[in-house]
């Protein structure tokens, strides 16, 4: 038995490089909000595209 299928599977992988300062800020944001870096980045992309 594994994880149940997702209703919105994430099949596309994106790799991006960031500088140390950006990475540290992202890490702190994620820790403060209890989310993963991937979740934070997905949220930022959606917010940017919805403008």
Secondary structure as GFF3:
##gff-version 3
##sequence-region A 1 51
A	DSSP	alpha_helix	20	33	.	.	.	ID=ss1
A	DSSP	alpha_helix	37	49	.	.	.	ID=ss2
###
